[in-house]
Amino acid sequence: MKKIYLKSIGVISAILLLSSCTDDLNVLPTDDDILTGEAFYAQPGAYKKALAGVYGNLSLTGTQDAGSSFLEGIDGGTSQYGRCLWYLQDLTTDEVVWSYENDPGTRELQRNIWTAGNPILLGMYSRTMAEVALANDFLRNTTSDKLSSRGVTDQNLLNDIALYRSEARVLRAMAYYNMMDLFGKAPYVTENDDVNYKGPEYNRQQLFAYVESELTSVLPSLKPARNNEYGRVDQAVARMLLAKIYLNAEVYIGQPKYSECVTQLNAIIGAGYTLANNYLDNFKSDNNTSPEMIFGLESDGVVTQNYGPTTVIINGQVGSIENNGSQFGVGGWGGALRVRRQLVEKFNGIAYDYDSRKTFISGTRPIDIADISNRGQGFILAKYSNISSTGIVGSNSTFVNTDFPLFRLADAYLMYAECALRGASNANLSSALTYVNALRERANGGNFANITSSDLNLNFILDERARELHWESHRRQDLIRFGKYTGGTYNWAWKGNGANGISIGSHMKVFPIPSPSLSANQNLTQNTGY
């Protein structure tokens, strides 16, 4: 049975009621039964429940139904962490379109015409900074002085709390990593600042240094990889975050750090993770059991109902023509999602005829989406499912049991190969070829689609990342790193609001700071071009 660690979503509001929050978040607790102050921490198991609130913010949005939000004035559907991340990293690229462009913010994102007034950008910014606020409050309430004043002397509990503090620091670092990647800047606030402190603006160089320092510092105090409860941070999660900032360091700080990336990847790869025998098992309702899952965003159709990425994806996969919701264990949303031609074409050629990663459903559909509102245009995808690897349908036909795979071993393999090609001194092309072919053998049930060393180049890696990792919140970051996101050297359907794609400005490598956030903190400045 899946371990749901983040049951106590009410704790989120409890924490924020204790501390209030910065004005740009405007958090309003709504549960009359929430305990406050020392009464909360006097409960048995309070410290673990409080930590669960920090984790819970990654999956849930409020204390009531699935659409509720504790962020005042921000809809739950446009502020769920994983959903917003997926929108920004995948909907803005060559991978997917959302059919219902009247849904606030989606049209601008998928046509690359967003502005600082986009509600999804505000949702992502606010949700991510809420994660910082939650982690900070947990750290404020678990200092030695606080614990001593409450008479906490049990050594086992003190040891647990020390571990919880390390995990909270990783979650906060992950939030700042997201801010660095998506917005290029963020207000910097720690547990040492007053609750309503309006932090100074940190640029990418400052955020990079902070995230690197924080993760490196906390790494030894975390549990070893694969030794913590499922859904909680361990050393592999911290190393994956370090690997990500090092892989993208040339984008973030103008310096290559591919060797540093490989150091982290080697530790992850050597930690005992293995590829799932079946590629698609990574995207089924029991994917929490996958041996390659490093960190996932938890979802449960009963306990943690939310409109997060997997609920959106799996319901959205159901085609308007096919009406094939039973294939995925959901009712479906009438053709909400389709794939753009450019993703389909990544699988062209006989080498991909039997590739299990090629899950497109075409039927009588045209490959091109000439009219986004026409849900019969464009192929649909069958990658994710609310049915388990053993055929058991999820407990709810709307809210799925499938976790979102934020980090998995396959990504580490491809990151290693890229670093080797980019000249990392501690990586070799022989190992890179082995890792890439391991993925292709898994996808094809044999080695007949394997590549040779002459096929292994950076363009191949970018395409292989799309084949392996599509719809997993990596594509925008990948295209930027490879110099193919902005400009016009690589266009895709509806890029820049052109049916066949047009060039977009280089300023769009980062998103604008949302207008309400600028108004709330005068220390913040808008990104160039917005």
N, C-alpha and C positions, 0 to 999 in steps of 0.2 A: 504494500500500500504506500502511496506517495506520502512523504513527510512534508507537511505544510508547516513551515516554521513561522510564517507571518500572519497567523490567525488574528492576532490582537490589533487590528487596524485602529480601534478606538484609542490605542496608546498614542498614535500620532497626534490626535487632538489633545490628549492629556499633556503630552510634552509641550506642545505649542501653547496651551493655556497657561502652563507654568511660566513660560518664558516670554509670551507674546512673540512678535516676530517683526522683521523689518517691514516698513510701510509698503514696499513694492510687492510684498506677498499678501498682505491683508488677510491673514488666516483667522477664520471664525469657527471655534468649536461649536458643535451643534448637539452634542449628546449630554443630556441633563444628568446622566449617571456617571460622568467622568469624574474621577477623583483628582484632587489638585495637591500640589506641594508635597509635604512630608507624608501626608496620608497615602499618597500613591506609593511612595517608596517603602512604606511600612508593610505593604502587602507581601505575602510569600511569593517568591519568584519574580518580584517587581523588576529587578535589573535585567533579567532575560526578556521580560515583556517589553521593557523600554527599548532594548536593542531590537526586538521584533518590529517595533514601530519604525525604526530607521530603515530596516529592510522592507517593511510593508509599503513605504512610499514608492518603491520601485515597481510595485504591482497594482496597488489600489489607489483610489483617489479621494475617498471620503469615508464617512462613518455610517452612511445609510445604505441606499441601494447602489447598484453598480454605476449609475450615472452621477452620483453625488460627488461633490468636491469640497475639500476644506479650504480651497483657495478662493477667496471672495471674488465674485465677478468673473470667474474662469470656469468654463464648462468642464465636467469630468471627461467627456469624450475628446476634448482638444487639449487635455493636460495630463493624460496618462503617460508615464515616463517612457515605457517601451514603445507605445504606439507613436508618440511624437518623435522618438528617435528613429523609428522605422520610416515615418513620413519624410523626415529630413534627409536621411541617408539613402533611401531607395526611391521614394516617390519623385524626388527631384532629379532622377537619373534615367538611364535607358532601360530600366527593369520593369516598370509597372505603371499603370494608370488607374485612377479612381474615377468611376463612371459618374458619380453624383456630384457634379461641380458646384451645386448650390450649397453643399456642406461647407461651412465657413473655413476659409483658408486653403482648401485643397486645390482649387483651380490655379491659384497663384503659384503654389509650390510646384505642381507638376508641369506648369508651363514656364517656370523660371522667371516669373515676373513679380516676385514677392516684394513687399515693402515692410517698413517698420511697424505697420499697423496689422500685420498678419496675426490672427488669433492663435494659430498653432505655434508660431515662434514665441509668443507670449507664454503659451502653455508649457513649452519645453524649458524656456528660461526660468519661469517661476517654479516649476516642479523640481528642476535641478538645483536651484538655490534653496528650495525647501529642504532638499536632502542635506545640503550644507548646514542649514539651521537645525535640523533634527540631530545630526551628528554632533554639532557643537553643543546642543543642550544636553545630550547624553553625556558628553565628556565633562561638562560643567558639573553635572550631578553625580559624578563618580570619581571625583578627586579624593585623595587621601584624607583631606580635611573634612569633606562632606561625609565620607564613610565613617570616619572616626566620630563625628558629631551624632551620627545615627546609631552608634554602638555596634557597627558591623565589625566583628572580630573573628568570625569563623574563617579559618585559613583557606578552606576549599572554596568558599564563596568569594573571598578576596582574589584567589587565583582565577576563578571564572570571570570576575569583573575585569581583571587585568586583560584577559583575552578578549572580552567584549569591547574594551576600549580600543584595542588594536584593530579589531574588525571595523569599528565605527570610523576609525581614521582612514582605512582603506576605502570605505564607501564614500567618505568625504573627498578623498583624492580622486576617486572615479568621477564624482560630480564635477570637480574642477577640470579633470581631463576632458569631459564632455564640453564644458564651457570653452576651454582652450581650442578644441577642435571645431566646434560649431560657430562660436561667436568671436573667437580670437581675443577675448578679454572677459573680465568678470570682476565684481566687487570682492575684495579679499576680506574675509571675516573668519575669526577662529573662536575657540571657546574662551580665550582670554579677553575678548572684547565684550562690552556691554551688549545686552540683548538687542536694543534698537540702534546699535552702532551702524552708521552708513559707511561701509568699508571703502577704502581707496580703490581706484581702478588698477588692476594688475593686467599688464599686457601678456602676450604669449611667452616672451622670454621669462618673465617673472613667474607665470603659472607653470611653465615647464620646470623651472628650478624647484618650485615648491612641490609639485607632484612627484618629481624624481626623488627629492630629499625625504619626503614623507613616506613614500613606499619603501625606499631603501632602509630607512630607520626602523620601520615597524616590521619588516619582513622576518627577522629572526624570532619575533615573539608570536608569530602566527602558527597555527597547526600546520604540519606538513601536508603536502598535496594529498587529497583523497582521504584525509583523516578527520575531517570535520563533518558535522551534520550536513546532509544534502541541502543546498540552497544557501549555505553560509560561506563566508570568505575563508580561504586558506592561502598557503604560500603560492600555489599555482595561479590563483586569481591576481594576487599582487604582482607576480612575475609577468602575467599576460598584460596587465596594464603598463608595466614598465616596457615590455616589448613593443607595445603599440606606440608609446611616445617616442621610443628610439627609432622605430620603423619610419615614423613620420617627422623625424626631427628636422630634416631639411626644409619641410614645409613650415614647421613651427618656429624654428630658431635659426634656420639657414646653415645648419651644421650636420654633416652625416654622422650617424651613430649606429651603423649597421652591425658592427662588431659587438657593441653593447647589447643590441637586440638579440644577437645569436647567443650570447651568454645566458640570457634569460630563457630563450627558447630551448636550449640544450637541457636546462634544468627541468623545464616542463615536460619535454619529450622523454626524459629519463625518469619521470616520476611514476611510471606505471600505467599511464593512460594507454588505451588501445583503440583502434578503429572499430566501430560497430560493424558486424558482419554485413548488415544490410544498411545501405545509405539512408533509406527512407525511415528506418527506425529512429533516427535522430529527430524526427519531426512528427512522431505519433504521440498518443496521449500518455504513454508510459515512457517517454523519452528521458525522464529522470533516472532511468536505469541504464542509459547508454554509457558504455565505458569510455567514450571520448568527450563527454560533457564536462567542461571545466567550470562553467558558471552559467546558470540559466535564470530567467525571470519566471518565478513560479506562477502557475495558474491552476485553478481547480474549479470545476463547474458548480460546486456546492459551497465550498468554504471561502473561496476568494473570487467571487464573481466580479468581473471587471471587463471593460471594453478595451482590453489591451491588445498587443500586436497579434497574438495567435487567435484570439476570438475574431478580430477583424479579418485576418488573413483567411482563416478556414471558412468562415461564413462568406467572405468576399470571393473565394475561389469558385463557389457554386455558380455555374453558368446560367445566363438568362435563357438560352436555347435548350441546354441540356437538362436543367433542373435536377442536377445530380447530387443534391445534398446528402442523400443516403450513402454515397460513396465516401463521404468524409465524416459522417456521424453528426451532421448539423442540419438545421432547416435551411440556412442560406439567405443571402441578401440580394438575390436576383441579378447577379452579374456585376457586382460592385467592382471587381478587380479583373484586369486583363494585362497581358504582357505586351511590351512593345516589340516590334519586328527585330530590333537589334539584339535583344536577348535570345530570341529564337535562333537567330543566325549564328550565335556562338556554338550551336550544336550541328551546324551543317557538315555534311561529309559522312562517309561510310564508317569512320572511326567512332561515330556517336549513334549508330543505328540501334545499338543494344545498351546504351548508357542509361543506367537507372536514374541518373540525375535529370534526364530529359523527360519531363513529365507533362509536356504540353498536350492539350486536347484541342484539336483543330476541327475535325468534322467538316462541315461545309463553310466554316468561317474563313473570311479573307484574313491574310496575315497583317494587313495594314489597318490602322485605325484612322480613317479619314475624318470621322466625326466621333469625338469622345463620348457624346451622349448616346450613340448607337451601340448598345451593349452586345449586339451580334457581331461586331467587328473586332478583330484581334483574337489571338489564341488565349485560352485560359490555362491555368496551372493546377497541378494536382500534387504539390510537394508536401503540404502539411495535412494533418488529419486529426480528428477527435476520436479515432479508433486506435486501440492499442496494437502492439506488435503481435498479440495473440488473438486479435479479432474482436475484442470487447469494446462495445460502443460507449462513449463517454456518458456521464451521469446526467448531462444537461444538453439539450439540443441547440442552445444558443451560446452559453458560456462554456468554454472548452477546458479540458484537463491538460492540454498540451503546453509545456513550458517553452519559453522563447530561448533558443540557444545563443546566448550572447557571446560566449567563447567556447570553442571546441578544438580538439586536437588537430583536425584537418586544417584549420586556419593556421595553427602553429607550423605545420608542415610546409604550407605554401609561403608563409612569412620567411621561413628558413631558406627556401629555394630562392626567393627574391633577394634576400640579403647576400647569398652566395653570388648571385649574378651581379649584384651591385658592389662586389669587391670586399665583403667582410673578411677580415684576416683569419678568423677562426671558423670559417665555414668552407666546405668543399663541394664542388659540383657533383661529385659521385654520390654523396649523401643526399644532395638536393634532388638528383634524378631518382634515387630510391624512394624518397618521400612522395614526389609527384606521382610516380608510377604505382605506389601503394594505393593512392586515391583512385587512380584509373582502373587498377585491378579490382578494387572493391566495387566500383561502379559497373564493371563489365563482367564480373564473375570469372575473371581470367586475365591473362597478360596480352591478349591479342590487340588491345588498343594502346599498349604502352608506347612511349616515345623514346627516342634515342637522344644522346647528348647534343646532336646537331639541331634538334627541335627545341631545345631548352633555351629560351631567351626571354627578355622582359615582356615583349608583346604577348608571347605565349602565356606567361604567368598572369598577366592582367586578364586575359580571356579565361584562363583556367580558374581563376578566383571567381569570375562570374558564373562559370559552370558549377563549381562546387558550393559557392556561398551565396547565390542569389537569394534575395528576399530575407537576408539575415543582418541587415543594417551595416553593410561594409562598402557599398558601391560608390557613394559619393566620395568618401575618403580615399578609396583606391584611385578613382579617376583623377582627383586632385593631385595625388602623389605622382601619378604617371603623366601629368601635364595635359590631360585630355578632357577636363571638366569644362573649363571656360575657353574662350576663343572659339575658333571654327575648324580646328584640325580634326575633331571627331564630333559629329552631330548625330542626333537621334530624333525620332519622331516627337514633335511638339517641344523640343528644346528651344527656348527663347520665344515660344508661342508661334513657331512656324511648323506647319504640318510635317515638313520633312526635316526640320531642325535648322536653326541658324545660330550664329556666333552669339555668345553672351560675354559680358564684361568681366575682367579679371577680379573686380571687387566682389563678385559673387562667390568667390572661394570661401568667404565667411558670410554669415547671415547678419542682418542689422540688429542692433540692440533694440528691443521692443520699446515703443514710445512711452508706455506707462512706466517702464523701468527707468528710463532716462529722467522722467519727471520726478520719480520717487527718490532718486539719489543723484544729487548734483555733481558728484565726483565722476560720474560716468560720461563718456563722450561717444558720439555715434561713429560707426565705422565709415571709412572713406567710401564715397560713392553712393551713400544713402542719405 
